[in-house]
Amino acid sequence: MRKIAVLFLGLAFGLGTFAQADTIGHQGLGLGKKLPSVKLKDMEGNTVNTADLGFDGPVVISFWATWCSPCKRELNTIHDDYIDWQDETGVNLIAVSIDDEKTKNAVPMYVNGKGWEYLVLMDSNQEFKRAMGVNNVPHTFLIDEEGNIVYSHNNYASGDEDILYGHIKEVAGITQ
């Protein structure tokens, strides 16, 4: 009986390990992967291909929504230092709204009211969100000049922007 219990535990542990590995694989696009190609609209209705953003330097992609308080706190906090970040590192930030058909009309009003200097893209059908493996927002990615994902962070707490900026400086080749 004891051998059966040990065998059962071993199988359960082994199956749990496989399930965990599968879950981890679907939490987000892996580091070092290329940015996927998805066509989104900016707030003026122009089509933008995510794989052809054309920026020199690092790119931060932040998935957010108007109904997400931590998302807005993160992007508003970054906004306070964004011009300095750009001057020092050449970084560009893209705020990707996942607001759906019901709430997407609030996006331009919110963005313009806050004076964000970011490129804001609309992902109302959440195709880019799925392609990037985003499960919940806020979710922030850092992309290097070759289009590789080099950093990924989910959620927001005060001070996370400083950690992000440290990674941006690394990608830009700026030593501390």
N, CA and C atoms as a LAMMPS dump frame, in Angstrom:
ITEM: TIMESTEP
0
ITEM: NUMBER OF ATOMS
528
ITEM: BOX BOUNDS ff ff ff
-5.0000000000000000e+02 5.0000000000000000e+02
-5.0000000000000000e+02 5.0000000000000000e+02
-5.0000000000000000e+02 5.0000000000000000e+02
ITEM: ATOMS id mol type element x y z
1 1 1 N 0.819 -1.193 0
2 1 2 C 0 0 0
3 1 3 C 0.868 1.263 0
4 2 1 N 1.947 1.176 0.758
5 2 2 C 2.841 2.322 0.845
6 2 3 C 3.488 2.618 -0.52
7 3 1 N 3.861 1.557 -1.252
8 3 2 C 4.448 1.746 -2.573
9 3 3 C 3.46 2.399 -3.524
10 4 1 N 2.208 2.02 -3.422
11 4 2 C 1.186 2.614 -4.285
12 4 3 C 1.037 4.108 -3.965
13 5 1 N 1.049 4.459 -2.673
14 5 2 C 0.928 5.86 -2.268
15 5 3 C 2.118 6.667 -2.786
16 6 1 N 3.324 6.107 -2.684
17 6 2 C 4.524 6.801 -3.163
18 6 3 C 4.449 6.957 -4.685
19 7 1 N 4.019 5.894 -5.377
20 7 2 C 3.867 5.952 -6.825
21 7 3 C 2.834 7.016 -7.213
22 8 1 N 1.71 7.051 -6.507
23 8 2 C 0.668 8.03 -6.78
24 8 3 C 1.195 9.455 -6.581
25 9 1 N 1.912 9.698 -5.489
26 9 2 C 2.484 11.015 -5.231
27 9 3 C 3.492 11.396 -6.308
28 10 1 N 4.288 10.422 -6.709
29 10 2 C 5.274 10.684 -7.76
30 10 3 C 4.605 11.07 -9.07
31 11 1 N 3.545 10.346 -9.434
32 11 2 C 2.81 10.681 -10.648
33 11 3 C 2.134 12.042 -10.527
34 12 1 N 1.538 12.305 -9.383
35 12 2 C 0.865 13.59 -9.182
36 12 3 C 1.866 14.731 -9.267
37 13 1 N 3.033 14.553 -8.654
38 13 2 C 4.058 15.592 -8.711
39 13 3 C 4.536 15.784 -10.145
40 14 1 N 4.736 14.694 -10.846
41 14 2 C 5.199 14.769 -12.234
42 14 3 C 4.18 15.447 -13.131
43 15 1 N 2.903 15.111 -12.985
44 15 2 C 1.869 15.76 -13.784
45 15 3 C 1.739 17.228 -13.42
46 16 1 N 1.873 17.547 -12.149
47 16 2 C 1.827 18.946 -11.719
48 16 3 C 2.959 19.736 -12.337
49 17 1 N 4.121 19.124 -12.428
50 17 2 C 5.261 19.814 -13.021
51 17 3 C 5.002 20.121 -14.487
52 18 1 N 4.436 19.138 -15.221
53 18 2 C 4.134 19.382 -16.623
54 18 3 C 3.083 20.479 -16.77
55 19 1 N 2.064 20.462 -15.935
56 19 2 C 1.018 21.48 -16.005
57 19 3 C 1.606 22.855 -15.703
58 20 1 N 2.508 22.91 -14.722
59 20 2 C 3.11 24.19 -14.368
60 20 3 C 3.956 24.713 -15.527
61 21 1 N 4.719 23.867 -16.148
62 21 2 C 5.56 24.293 -17.263
63 21 3 C 4.701 24.839 -18.393
64 22 1 N 3.559 24.182 -18.656
65 22 2 C 2.668 24.638 -19.707
66 22 3 C 2.087 25.998 -19.357
67 23 1 N 1.694 26.192 -18.097
68 23 2 C 1.137 27.465 -17.663
69 23 3 C 2.167 28.573 -17.8
70 24 1 N 3.392 28.321 -17.378
71 24 2 C 4.432 29.332 -17.466
72 24 3 C 4.651 29.719 -18.922
73 25 1 N 4.627 28.758 -19.801
74 25 2 C 4.834 29.043 -21.211
75 25 3 C 3.77 29.953 -21.805
76 26 1 N 2.586 30.001 -21.196
77 26 2 C 1.498 30.815 -21.731
78 26 3 C 1.29 32.12 -20.977
79 27 1 N 2.122 32.422 -19.989
80 27 2 C 1.943 33.665 -19.246
81 27 3 C 2.4 34.87 -20.031
82 28 1 N 3.321 34.74 -20.898
83 28 2 C 3.787 35.886 -21.671
84 28 3 C 4.798 35.431 -22.691
85 29 1 N 4.976 36.247 -23.695
86 29 2 C 5.955 35.933 -24.717
87 29 3 C 7.325 35.855 -24.082
88 30 1 N 8.1 34.863 -24.427
89 30 2 C 9.39 34.662 -23.807
90 30 3 C 10.396 35.749 -24.119
91 31 1 N 11.289 35.956 -23.176
92 31 2 C 12.344 36.924 -23.391
93 31 3 C 13.209 36.471 -24.56
94 32 1 N 13.679 37.422 -25.344
95 32 2 C 14.494 37.108 -26.512
96 32 3 C 13.678 36.856 -27.76
97 33 1 N 12.361 36.734 -27.634
98 33 2 C 11.497 36.541 -28.796
99 33 3 C 11.306 37.862 -29.52
100 34 1 N 10.997 37.787 -30.783
101 34 2 C 10.731 38.983 -31.589
102 34 3 C 9.314 39.487 -31.329
103 35 1 N 9.155 40.778 -31.499
104 35 2 C 7.849 41.403 -31.375
105 35 3 C 6.958 40.897 -32.504
106 36 1 N 5.751 40.403 -32.196
107 36 2 C 4.876 39.892 -33.252
108 36 3 C 4.318 41.008 -34.126
109 37 1 N 3.916 40.645 -35.316
110 37 2 C 3.348 41.595 -36.272
111 37 3 C 1.824 41.57 -36.17
112 38 1 N 1.268 42.674 -35.664
113 38 2 C -0.18 42.834 -35.559
114 38 3 C -0.505 44.252 -36.01
115 39 1 N -1.58 44.4 -36.768
116 39 2 C -1.985 45.731 -37.223
117 39 3 C -3.009 46.305 -36.248
118 40 1 N -2.661 47.481 -35.696
119 40 2 C -3.523 48.191 -34.758
120 40 3 C -3.795 49.591 -35.295
121 41 1 N -4.746 50.275 -34.699
122 41 2 C -5.059 51.656 -35.06
123 41 3 C -4.549 52.582 -33.963
124 42 1 N -4.04 53.756 -34.387
125 42 2 C -3.715 54.777 -33.401
126 42 3 C -4.994 55.577 -33.122
127 43 1 N -4.918 56.596 -32.294
128 43 2 C -6.129 57.335 -31.918
129 43 3 C -6.712 58.149 -33.068
130 44 1 N -5.921 58.383 -34.12
131 44 2 C -6.423 59.097 -35.292
132 44 3 C -6.972 58.144 -36.353
133 45 1 N -6.896 56.847 -36.095
134 45 2 C -7.414 55.86 -37.036
135 45 3 C -6.395 55.345 -38.035
136 46 1 N -5.125 55.752 -37.916
137 46 2 C -4.072 55.262 -38.81
138 46 3 C -3.664 53.854 -38.404
139 47 1 N -3.37 53.013 -39.39
140 47 2 C -2.932 51.642 -39.124
141 47 3 C -1.444 51.624 -38.813
142 48 1 N -1.081 50.894 -37.748
143 48 2 C 0.308 50.749 -37.329
144 48 3 C 0.597 49.26 -37.19
145 49 1 N 1.68 48.795 -37.829
146 49 2 C 2.11 47.41 -37.691
147 49 3 C 3.092 47.341 -36.525
148 50 1 N 2.798 46.523 -35.549
149 50 2 C 3.627 46.456 -34.342
150 50 3 C 5.043 45.976 -34.613
151 51 1 N 5.239 45.231 -35.685
152 51 2 C 6.585 44.741 -35.996
153 51 3 C 7.424 45.788 -36.731
154 52 1 N 6.791 46.849 -37.204
155 52 2 C 7.487 47.885 -37.966
156 52 3 C 7.29 49.255 -37.329
157 53 1 N 7.661 49.375 -36.065
158 53 2 C 7.423 50.632 -35.356
159 53 3 C 8.39 51.729 -35.776
160 54 1 N 9.598 51.365 -36.231
161 54 2 C 10.536 52.325 -36.784
162 54 3 C 11.21 53.247 -35.792
163 55 1 N 11.272 52.868 -34.538
164 55 2 C 11.951 53.696 -33.551
165 55 3 C 13.416 53.318 -33.453
166 56 1 N 14.281 54.305 -33.21
167 56 2 C 15.676 54.046 -32.869
168 56 3 C 15.732 54.023 -31.346
169 57 1 N 16.386 53.038 -30.809
170 57 2 C 16.496 52.945 -29.357
171 57 3 C 15.456 52.015 -28.769
172 58 1 N 15.478 51.895 -27.448
173 58 2 C 14.557 50.978 -26.771
174 58 3 C 13.1 51.431 -26.893
175 59 1 N 12.195 50.458 -26.83
176 59 2 C 10.758 50.728 -26.886
177 59 3 C 10.097 50.032 -25.71
178 60 1 N 9.273 50.777 -24.988
179 60 2 C 8.461 50.216 -23.917
180 60 3 C 7.049 50.078 -24.457
181 61 1 N 6.478 48.896 -24.3
182 61 2 C 5.082 48.671 -24.674
183 61 3 C 4.334 48.364 -23.395
184 62 1 N 3.352 49.196 -23.098
185 62 2 C 2.573 49.034 -21.871
186 62 3 C 1.118 48.781 -22.227
187 63 1 N 0.62 47.613 -21.867
188 63 2 C -0.791 47.281 -22.07
189 63 3 C -1.582 47.856 -20.895
190 64 1 N -2.674 48.546 -21.204
191 64 2 C -3.457 49.223 -20.179
192 64 3 C -4.916 49.309 -20.621
193 65 1 N -5.753 49.832 -19.733
194 65 2 C -7.166 50.08 -20.042
195 65 3 C -7.655 51.238 -19.178
196 66 1 N -8.66 51.942 -19.656
197 66 2 C -9.183 53.086 -18.913
198 66 3 C -9.814 52.666 -17.589
199 67 1 N -10.265 51.43 -17.477
200 67 2 C -10.898 50.938 -16.257
201 67 3 C -9.88 50.362 -15.268
202 68 1 N -8.595 50.395 -15.601
203 68 2 C -7.539 49.774 -14.784
204 68 3 C -6.771 50.847 -14.013
205 69 1 N -7.038 50.957 -12.721
206 69 2 C -6.365 51.976 -11.892
207 69 3 C -4.853 51.81 -11.84
208 70 1 N -4.314 50.588 -11.619
209 70 2 C -2.848 50.453 -11.606
210 70 3 C -2.212 50.817 -12.947
211 71 1 N -2.915 50.551 -14.049
212 71 2 C -2.401 50.908 -15.377
213 71 3 C -2.232 52.415 -15.488
214 72 1 N -3.25 53.127 -15.092
215 72 2 C -3.216 54.585 -15.199
216 72 3 C -2.181 55.18 -14.25
217 73 1 N -2.043 54.611 -13.046
218 73 2 C -1.012 55.095 -12.115
219 73 3 C 0.368 54.922 -12.711
220 74 1 N 0.625 53.742 -13.314
221 74 2 C 1.938 53.481 -13.911
222 74 3 C 2.233 54.467 -15.039
223 75 1 N 1.319 54.61 -15.972
224 75 2 C 1.567 55.47 -17.13
225 75 3 C 1.607 56.947 -16.743
226 76 1 N 0.831 57.35 -15.765
227 76 2 C 0.894 58.739 -15.289
228 76 3 C 2.21 59.004 -14.561
229 77 1 N 2.698 58.036 -13.806
230 77 2 C 3.98 58.193 -13.107
231 77 3 C 5.121 58.282 -14.106
232 78 1 N 5.122 57.418 -15.104
233 78 2 C 6.161 57.459 -16.135
234 78 3 C 6.09 58.784 -16.892
235 79 1 N 4.882 59.278 -17.13
236 79 2 C 4.708 60.535 -17.864
237 79 3 C 5.493 61.679 -17.224
238 80 1 N 5.563 61.684 -15.899
239 80 2 C 6.269 62.754 -15.19
240 80 3 C 7.75 62.835 -15.57
241 81 1 N 8.369 61.696 -15.907
242 81 2 C 9.801 61.651 -16.225
243 81 3 C 10.091 61.281 -17.672
244 82 1 N 9.061 61.099 -18.477
245 82 2 C 9.228 60.546 -19.817
246 82 3 C 10.148 61.379 -20.706
247 83 1 N 10.013 62.687 -20.697
248 83 2 C 10.858 63.543 -21.542
249 83 3 C 12.325 63.37 -21.15
250 84 1 N 12.614 63.316 -19.848
251 84 2 C 13.994 63.092 -19.392
252 84 3 C 14.49 61.719 -19.827
253 85 1 N 13.633 60.711 -19.719
254 85 2 C 14.005 59.364 -20.149
255 85 3 C 14.356 59.375 -21.631
256 86 1 N 13.537 60.046 -22.434
257 86 2 C 13.794 60.1 -23.877
258 86 3 C 15.109 60.806 -24.17
259 87 1 N 15.341 61.929 -23.499
260 87 2 C 16.575 62.682 -23.726
261 87 3 C 17.811 61.85 -23.397
262 88 1 N 17.743 61.07 -22.324
263 88 2 C 18.908 60.31 -21.888
264 88 3 C 19.097 59 -22.65
265 89 1 N 17.995 58.321 -23.005
266 89 2 C 18.117 56.969 -23.551
267 89 3 C 17.565 56.801 -24.964
268 90 1 N 16.763 57.752 -25.443
269 90 2 C 16.115 57.599 -26.744
270 90 3 C 14.915 56.673 -26.721
271 91 1 N 14.426 56.33 -25.543
272 91 2 C 13.31 55.396 -25.408
273 91 3 C 12.02 56.005 -25.962
274 92 1 N 11.168 55.141 -26.48
275 92 2 C 9.812 55.511 -26.885
276 92 3 C 8.854 54.58 -26.173
277 93 1 N 7.73 55.123 -25.741
278 93 2 C 6.728 54.32 -25.055
279 93 3 C 5.476 54.254 -25.895
280 94 1 N 4.943 53.051 -25.992
281 94 2 C 3.688 52.815 -26.692
282 94 3 C 2.696 52.288 -25.666
283 95 1 N 1.611 53.016 -25.477
284 95 2 C 0.555 52.594 -24.568
285 95 3 C -0.512 51.898 -25.405
286 96 1 N -0.686 50.595 -25.188
287 96 2 C -1.636 49.809 -25.969
288 96 3 C -2.898 49.613 -25.14
289 97 1 N -3.968 50.287 -25.556
290 97 2 C -5.241 50.179 -24.854
291 97 3 C -5.965 48.906 -25.271
292 98 1 N -6.414 48.153 -24.277
293 98 2 C -7.198 46.952 -24.564
294 98 3 C -8.689 47.206 -24.296
295 99 1 N -9.048 48.489 -24.201
296 99 2 C -10.466 48.819 -24.02
297 99 3 C -11.276 48.23 -25.163
298 100 1 N -12.445 47.682 -24.821
299 100 2 C -13.298 47.057 -25.83
300 100 3 C -14.218 48.1 -26.477
301 101 1 N -15.143 47.639 -27.275
302 101 2 C -16.047 48.533 -28.01
303 101 3 C -16.839 49.445 -27.069
304 102 1 N -17.157 48.972 -25.884
305 102 2 C -17.951 49.758 -24.938
306 102 3 C -17.164 50.905 -24.315
307 103 1 N -15.852 50.712 -24.108
308 103 2 C -15.07 51.708 -23.364
309 103 3 C -13.992 52.409 -24.199
310 104 1 N -13.791 51.989 -25.45
311 104 2 C -12.675 52.549 -26.229
312 104 3 C -12.834 54.036 -26.532
313 105 1 N -14.047 54.55 -26.533
314 105 2 C -14.242 55.981 -26.795
315 105 3 C -13.714 56.848 -25.66
316 106 1 N -13.506 56.276 -24.48
317 106 2 C -12.965 57.02 -23.339
318 106 3 C -11.444 57.195 -23.447
319 107 1 N -10.797 56.42 -24.303
320 107 2 C -9.332 56.447 -24.396
321 107 3 C -8.807 57.816 -24.821
322 108 1 N -9.238 58.384 -25.956
323 108 2 C -8.684 59.691 -26.346
324 108 3 C -8.955 60.792 -25.316
325 109 1 N -10.123 60.762 -24.706
326 109 2 C -10.451 61.771 -23.709
327 109 3 C -9.5 61.666 -22.506
328 110 1 N -9.231 60.44 -22.071
329 110 2 C -8.328 60.249 -20.933
330 110 3 C -6.899 60.656 -21.303
331 111 1 N -6.406 60.151 -22.425
332 111 2 C -5.03 60.411 -22.865
333 111 3 C -4.794 61.909 -23.073
334 112 1 N -5.704 62.56 -23.77
335 112 2 C -5.552 63.997 -24.02
336 112 3 C -5.66 64.801 -22.728
337 113 1 N -6.527 64.37 -21.831
338 113 2 C -6.676 65.041 -20.548
339 113 3 C -5.423 64.956 -19.69
340 114 1 N -4.678 63.867 -19.822
341 114 2 C -3.446 63.68 -19.056
342 114 3 C -2.222 64.23 -19.785
343 115 1 N -2.366 64.54 -21.07
344 115 2 C -1.254 65.102 -21.833
345 115 3 C -0.138 64.101 -22.113
346 116 1 N -0.499 62.829 -22.227
347 116 2 C 0.521 61.817 -22.501
348 116 3 C 1.213 62.114 -23.825
349 117 1 N 2.531 61.932 -23.837
350 117 2 C 3.343 62.118 -25.04
351 117 3 C 3.593 60.778 -25.736
352 118 1 N 2.879 59.756 -25.324
353 118 2 C 3.088 58.408 -25.845
354 118 3 C 2.315 58.194 -27.136
355 119 1 N 2.809 57.251 -27.95
356 119 2 C 1.997 56.729 -29.035
357 119 3 C 0.975 55.807 -28.382
358 120 1 N -0.305 56.045 -28.639
359 120 2 C -1.359 55.214 -28.059
360 120 3 C -1.998 54.417 -29.182
361 121 1 N -1.986 53.104 -29.034
362 121 2 C -2.585 52.208 -30.018
363 121 3 C -3.796 51.522 -29.405
364 122 1 N -4.773 51.232 -30.245
365 122 2 C -6.022 50.615 -29.81
366 122 3 C -6.024 49.135 -30.198
367 123 1 N -6.192 48.282 -29.202
368 123 2 C -6.251 46.826 -29.416
369 123 3 C -7.598 46.319 -28.908
370 124 1 N -8.683 46.894 -29.444
371 124 2 C -10.017 46.594 -28.915
372 124 3 C -10.447 45.147 -29.138
373 125 1 N -9.905 44.464 -30.128
374 125 2 C -10.209 43.039 -30.291
375 125 3 C -9.186 42.153 -29.581
376 126 1 N -8.195 42.783 -28.957
377 126 2 C -7.178 42.145 -28.117
378 126 3 C -6.311 41.125 -28.853
379 127 1 N -6.139 41.325 -30.149
380 127 2 C -5.284 40.44 -30.948
381 127 3 C -3.815 40.564 -30.54
382 128 1 N -3.332 41.794 -30.355
383 128 2 C -1.945 42.013 -29.951
384 128 3 C -1.729 41.503 -28.526
385 129 1 N -2.709 41.74 -27.667
386 129 2 C -2.64 41.245 -26.282
387 129 3 C -2.438 39.727 -26.282
388 130 1 N -3.212 39.02 -27.089
389 130 2 C -3.076 37.554 -27.164
390 130 3 C -1.728 37.162 -27.752
391 131 1 N -1.3 37.869 -28.804
392 131 2 C -0.025 37.548 -29.455
393 131 3 C 1.152 37.731 -28.5
394 132 1 N 1.022 38.668 -27.563
395 132 2 C 2.087 38.932 -26.589
396 132 3 C 1.936 38.077 -25.331
397 133 1 N 0.874 37.3 -25.226
398 133 2 C 0.674 36.434 -24.072
399 133 3 C 0.298 37.193 -22.81
400 134 1 N -0.368 38.318 -22.962
401 134 2 C -0.775 39.127 -21.812
402 134 3 C -2.061 38.553 -21.23
403 135 1 N -2.022 38.243 -19.927
404 135 2 C -3.21 37.726 -19.257
405 135 3 C -3.995 38.817 -18.549
406 136 1 N -3.296 39.766 -17.954
407 136 2 C -3.969 40.873 -17.288
408 136 3 C -3.109 42.12 -17.388
409 137 1 N -3.733 43.263 -17.123
410 137 2 C -3.044 44.539 -17.232
411 137 3 C -2.927 45.162 -15.851
412 138 1 N -1.929 46.011 -15.65
413 138 2 C -0.929 46.442 -16.621
414 138 3 C 0.127 45.366 -16.871
415 139 1 N 0.609 45.328 -18.078
416 139 2 C 1.711 44.443 -18.454
417 139 3 C 2.64 45.263 -19.341
418 140 1 N 3.902 45.322 -18.935
419 140 2 C 4.871 46.172 -19.604
420 140 3 C 6.005 45.335 -20.17
421 141 1 N 6.387 45.64 -21.406
422 141 2 C 7.483 44.968 -22.085
423 141 3 C 8.523 46.002 -22.494
424 142 1 N 9.779 45.584 -22.509
425 142 2 C 10.864 46.406 -23.042
426 142 3 C 11.431 45.679 -24.251
427 143 1 N 11.523 46.417 -25.356
428 143 2 C 11.976 45.858 -26.633
429 143 3 C 13.288 46.541 -26.999
430 144 1 N 14.29 45.748 -27.42
431 144 2 C 15.566 46.352 -27.837
432 144 3 C 15.479 46.816 -29.294
433 145 1 N 16.578 47.384 -29.802
434 145 2 C 16.579 47.949 -31.156
435 145 3 C 16.366 46.909 -32.247
436 146 1 N 16.634 45.644 -31.945
437 146 2 C 16.44 44.58 -32.938
438 146 3 C 15.033 44 -32.891
439 147 1 N 14.184 44.528 -32.004
440 147 2 C 12.817 44.026 -31.899
441 147 3 C 12.662 42.835 -30.97
442 148 1 N 13.681 42.561 -30.148
443 148 2 C 13.621 41.455 -29.193
444 148 3 C 13.021 41.911 -27.87
445 149 1 N 12.204 41.073 -27.286
446 149 2 C 11.649 41.362 -25.966
447 149 3 C 12.725 41.024 -24.943
448 150 1 N 13.151 42.025 -24.176
449 150 2 C 14.254 41.832 -23.234
450 150 3 C 13.826 41.959 -21.778
451 151 1 N 12.598 42.435 -21.545
452 151 2 C 12.101 42.577 -20.178
453 151 3 C 10.579 42.556 -20.219
454 152 1 N 9.988 41.929 -19.211
455 152 2 C 8.54 41.837 -19.11
456 152 3 C 8.155 41.946 -17.643
457 153 1 N 7.138 42.756 -17.362
458 153 2 C 6.684 42.912 -15.982
459 153 3 C 5.172 43.058 -15.966
460 154 1 N 4.542 42.33 -15.053
461 154 2 C 3.094 42.36 -14.907
462 154 3 C 2.728 43.025 -13.597
463 155 1 N 1.698 43.874 -13.64
464 155 2 C 1.166 44.605 -12.497
465 155 3 C 1.973 45.877 -12.275
466 156 1 N 1.615 46.644 -11.254
467 156 2 C 2.347 47.873 -10.967
468 156 3 C 2.302 48.173 -9.478
469 157 1 N 3.475 48.508 -8.952
470 157 2 C 3.611 49.03 -7.596
471 157 3 C 4.555 50.221 -7.686
472 158 1 N 4.375 51.173 -6.803
473 158 2 C 5.227 52.35 -6.796
474 158 3 C 6.699 51.928 -6.759
475 159 1 N 7.495 52.495 -7.621
476 159 2 C 8.913 52.143 -7.713
477 159 3 C 9.222 51.231 -8.889
478 160 1 N 8.205 50.562 -9.445
479 160 2 C 8.433 49.694 -10.609
480 160 3 C 8.977 50.488 -11.795
481 161 1 N 8.593 51.766 -11.89
482 161 2 C 9.077 52.594 -12.996
483 161 3 C 10.584 52.808 -12.902
484 162 1 N 11.126 52.833 -11.681
485 162 2 C 12.574 52.987 -11.514
486 162 3 C 13.314 51.734 -11.981
487 163 1 N 12.747 50.584 -11.689
488 163 2 C 13.329 49.317 -12.156
489 163 3 C 13.289 49.268 -13.685
490 164 1 N 12.153 49.65 -14.259
491 164 2 C 12.024 49.692 -15.718
492 164 3 C 13.068 50.629 -16.314
493 165 1 N 13.232 51.803 -15.722
494 165 2 C 14.189 52.763 -16.253
495 165 3 C 15.617 52.219 -16.188
496 166 1 N 15.94 51.483 -15.14
497 166 2 C 17.251 50.841 -15.064
498 166 3 C 17.475 49.891 -16.228
499 167 1 N 16.446 49.125 -16.58
500 167 2 C 16.546 48.204 -17.721
501 167 3 C 16.634 48.975 -19.038
502 168 1 N 15.904 50.071 -19.139
503 168 2 C 15.972 50.895 -20.355
504 168 3 C 17.395 51.401 -20.546
505 169 1 N 18.02 51.861 -19.469
506 169 2 C 19.393 52.372 -19.562
507 169 3 C 20.359 51.259 -19.967
508 170 1 N 20.15 50.062 -19.462
509 170 2 C 20.994 48.916 -19.869
510 170 3 C 20.872 48.681 -21.368
511 171 1 N 19.654 48.645 -21.874
512 171 2 C 19.417 48.392 -23.301
513 171 3 C 20.028 49.519 -24.147
514 172 1 N 19.954 50.747 -23.627
515 172 2 C 20.515 51.89 -24.35
516 172 3 C 22.035 51.971 -24.23
517 173 1 N 22.62 51.082 -23.425
518 173 2 C 24.083 51.062 -23.262
519 173 3 C 24.617 52.129 -22.324
520 174 1 N 23.766 52.608 -21.437
521 174 2 C 24.164 53.622 -20.465
522 174 3 C 24.502 52.923 -19.159
523 175 1 N 25.743 53.11 -18.714
524 175 2 C 26.16 52.491 -17.455
525 175 3 C 25.73 53.364 -16.297
526 176 1 N 25.455 52.718 -15.222
527 176 2 C 24.954 53.423 -14.033
528 176 3 C 26.01 54.238 -13.361
